[in-house]
Amino acid sequence: MQLRKQIETLFRDGEAFSVFPLRVIHLLLPCPAGATAPVRTGFSIPKKRIRKAVNRNRIRRLLKEAWQLNKHELYTAVPEGFQLHCFLVFTGAEAITFAQSTTVVKRAQSKLIQLLLPLTGQGTTSPLKD
């Protein structure tokens, strides 16, 4: 995600959950005209947690790669005519490996899918609303 307006709307109106070491902020919006992807994603690694830029960039690259490799299940879960805006904020204090990033991204995506199931008509209740 690159448009400031979309990011501000996401942080103002979106819902959030945590899957350590990620905080996921998400918002389902009507699909704008000309949109090609069902999901828009952004990544943030705070300087306060990870001091060195080299480490922040590595974590960002690992998270982006893990997202790219596992995004297809989430894409099919987004209802037709809608677009999911999603922002992943790294909350850990130490760098992670690719295996760890893949695991945490898969867990975050499965939780997003569970939240989207009632909207697609594939599920009657969400297990997260208990």
Number of C-alpha atoms within 10 A of each C-alpha: 13 9 7 9 8 13 17 11 12 21 15 11 12 18 13 15 13 15 17 14 18 22 18 24 22 21 17 19 13 11 17 10 7 6 12 10 11 19 18 16 16 16 18 17 21 15 11 9 14 19 13 10 12 10 16 20 14 16 23 20 15 19 24 18 16 20 19 11 11 14 15 11 12 19 16 12 19 20 19 11 12 16 21 23 21 24 22 24 18 25 18 15 12 13 14 16 12 15 10 15 23 20 12 19 26 20 14 21 20 14 18 20 19 18 18 20 17 14 15 15 10 10 13 10 14 14 10 8 6 5
